[in-house]
């Protein structure tokens, strides 16, 4: 299998040559994507190294980490590459871990592998406290949005994907900015790709992270909500209609009706300074209980509906 590495570059001039130097001989092609870098990272690579595997691609306008990565993906597909690794140019990811990252793909046990820094306590010690908390929260939200309940660390950018999955993705629709990694998981869920976590340790030095807390708190929630409902529509109503589809269809309206009906009559009884009748209470409580139970059953079905057969195997 031919292996390529795509490296989105933006303000990584100080680290990029060290990253390239550590990429082993098991990689056949390296795409350095200069995402309109103000430091001229792409030209710096052309001037300072002579590795024949390196191909520098320039963006006229900044498209973000997702846009730069997808440029590398397209170049890899055009050259018939079998596995594409996405590696950041800031030195936080160890290129020496690439063989471990791509092994499940080579063995056709997965379609997409991503690093996780939550595998061991040793790995977590070097992670800033706010990153630990933020990643833990994002991981749960991402599980619900993507349906991959078996993975952690959704914003980890150290990833590898095989051509079978990559060729089925609509790359032009993938989010181009910092929601890229989470959006990739949602897109992979729509094609039923098998995703696996690979333990890794992150390195934190003097590089600057472009992912700010404000971006996460303001920009990410609407995108996760949109991805969640789109996934439900694709997987439980468009491509399939099963018992979970019925449970979502009945349970959610029942729960909403019970809550709205109960709150309305609760406010009404407060204003009238009187108790609500038993029938009124039951008309609120029963839909809430039934709706909640149906949704719990649907979630249980979803937990067990994680893809298990890699697309690479199906294509064979």
N, C-alpha and C positions, 0 to 999 in steps of 0.2 A: 504494500500500500504506500502511495506517495503522500508525504506529510508536508504541509505548509504552515507557516506562522504568519499571521497578520498583526501588525503593530500600529495602532492609531497614535499619531504623534502630535502633541500640542504642549508646548513649553516643557519639553523633556530633553533639551540639548545636553544638559549636564549628565544625564544617566543613559542615554540611548546607546552609546558605543559599548558600555559595559554590558548592557542587556544583549546586544548582538554578539558580543564576544563569548557569552556563556551558552549560546544556542549550539547544541551538539550536531554531529554528523548525521543523526537519524532524521533530520529535517532537510527536505529537498529544496524548498523554496521559502523565501522570506519576503513578505510584502510590507514595506515601510510606507505608511500612508501619512503624508504631511498634510494635516488638516488646517491649511492656511496658518501654519505656526508662525507667530511673530518673531521667534528666535531662529527661524530658518533651519529647523531640525532636518528636513529632508535633504537640503543641499549640503548640510554639514556631514550627513551620512555619506553622500556621494563623494565628498572631498576627502574624508578621513579614513575610509575603509575600502577594501577591494574584494570582499567576499562575492564570488560570482552568483551565489544563491540570492543575493539581495536585489530586489526591484523596488525602486522608489516611485510612488505615485503621488502626484500633487493635486490638492483641491484649491480651486480659485477662491472659494468662500468657505468659511468654517461651517461644518455640518454636524459637529459634535461627535462624541465617541461612537455612537451607534452608526451614524452615517459613514464615518471613516472605516469602521469594522466591516460594514456591508460592502464597501468598495473593495476591500481585501477579499471578502467572500466571493464577489462576482469575478474577480480576477482568478481566483482559485478554481472556480467552476469552469471558466473559459479554458484553463490549462489542464483540465481533467484530474485535478487533485482529489485524493480519496478522503483525507482528513485535514481539517483546518483548525489550528489552534489560535485562539485570540489571546495575545499577551500584551499587557500594558507596557509603555515605554518608560515608566517612572522608576523601575527597579524594585517595586514592591513584590513582584512575582518572580520566583526562582525558575529560570529556564531549564535547570537540571531536573525539574519535576515533570517535564513534558512526557517522558516515556511512561511514567506512572499514570498521567492524566489520559493518555490515548490508548492504554492497554485494553480497557473494556470495549473500545471501539474496534481495535484490531481483532479482538476475540469475538466480535459481533454479539456482545452482551448488552450493548447500549448504543443509542444514536447520538447522545449529547452528554458530555461529562463536564462537570464544573467543580471548581475547588470549594472546599468548605474549611473555614478557620475555627469551627466549633467542635471539632472531633476530639480534641484532647485539652486538658487543663494547661499543659505546657504551652500549647499554641495560643491559648487565650490570655496568658499572662502578659504578652507583649502588646495586646490590643488595648487601646484607650477605652476607658470605662464607658464613655458616651457611645462609642462604636459598638460595644458589646450590647448595650441596652437597645440602641436603635436597630441593630441587625436582628436581635431577638424578636422585637415587635414586627419588623418588616417581614421576617421569615414566616410568622403565623399568617399575616395578611396575604402574603404571596402564595402560601399553601392553598388558601381558600380561593384566591383569584385564578390560579393556574390549575388547581386540581392535583398538583404534585405534592401530596402530603408527606412524602418520604424524603424531602430535601430540606436543607437549611442554607442560610447565608445567600439569599437571592441576589444581592448586589455584587457578589463576587464575580470579577471580570475575567478570571483565569478559566477559560472554557475550551472545549474541543467538540467539533461536530463532524459527522460523516457526510459524504456527498449525497447519500440516500435521503437524509432528512433535509439537508441544505437546499437541494434541488426542488423540494416541494414547498419551501417557504416563499412567500411574496416579500422579497427583501425591501422593496420600495415602500411597503406599508409598516415596517418595523420602526419603532420610535427612535429618533436619531440622537436624542440627548441622553441624560443620565438615567432615564427610565428604560434604557435599552435592554439591560440584563433581565429585568422583570418582564418586559414585553416579549423577549425571546421565549421565556418559559410559557407564556400564554399562547404564543404562536405555535410552539412545539406541541402543546396540548391539543390544539385543533387538528393536528395531523397524527395524533396518537403516537408520538415518538417516545422512546424509552430514555429517561433521564436518570443519571446516577451522580452522587456526590463522591468526590475524591479528596481525602484529607490532605491538607497543606498547611504550611506556616507562612504567615504574612510577615513582610519586613517593613518596618516603619522608620524612615530616616528623616531627612530634611525636605522631602518633596511636599508640595502643596496639593491638597485635595480640592478638586473643583466641586465636589458634592457637599453642599451646605445644608445645615439643618432646616433652614427656611424653605429650600427647594423641596425637601422631603415632606415637610409638614403641610405645605400649601399645594404643591404640584402633584404629588404622588397619590393622595387619597382618591381624587376623582378618576384618575387613570386606573387604579386598582378596582374601583367600583364598576367602571365601564367594562374592564376585562372580565370581571366576575360574571356579569349578566350576559355578556357576549358568549362566554364559554358555556354557560347554562343553555343558551339558545342553540348554539352549534351542536353540543354533545347530547343534549337531552330532549330537544324538540325538532331540530332540523335533520340531523343524521340518524337519530334513534328516538324511539319513544318507549320507555320501559316503566317499571314500577316507581322508580325515583322521579320520573317525569310527572307521573300522576300525583305523587306525594308533594312535590314542589308546587304543582298547579292548584292543588286543593289546600295544602297546609298554609301557604303564605297568605292567601286571601282570608282564611279563617282567623289566623293570628292577627292580621291587621284589623279585621272587623271587630274582633273581641276587644282589642286595646282601644280602638276609637270609640266604640259603643260604651265601654266601661268608663272611660275618661269623661265622655260627654255627660252620662247620667250621674257620675260622681260629682262633677261640677254643678249639675242641676240640683242635686240633693243638698249640697252645701249652701247654695243660694236660697233654697226653700226651707233650710233648717229642718229637714226631715230625712228619714232613712229610706233608702231605695227598697223596693219590694224584692222578695225572694226570687221571683221570676226574672226580674231585671238583672239581678246579680248573676243568676245562672246563665242568662243569655249572653253575658259577657265572659264568665269564667269558662264555660264549656268550649266555646270556639278557641279560646286562648290555649287551653290544655290540649285539645285535639290537634290544633294547628301546630303547636310546639312539638308534640309527639310525632306528627307526620314529618316535620322538618328534620327532627333528629334521625328518623329512619332514613330520610333521603341523604343526609350527610353521611350516615354509616355506609350506605350504598356507594356514595362518592369516594369514601375512604378506600373502599375495596375495588374501585374501578380504575386504578392507576395502570397505565399501559405496561405490559410485561413482555411483549414480543417485539423486538427491534425491527424497524423498517428495513434494515439491511438484510435481515433474514427473510422477510416477506418478499423482497425484491429478487432474492435468489430463487 
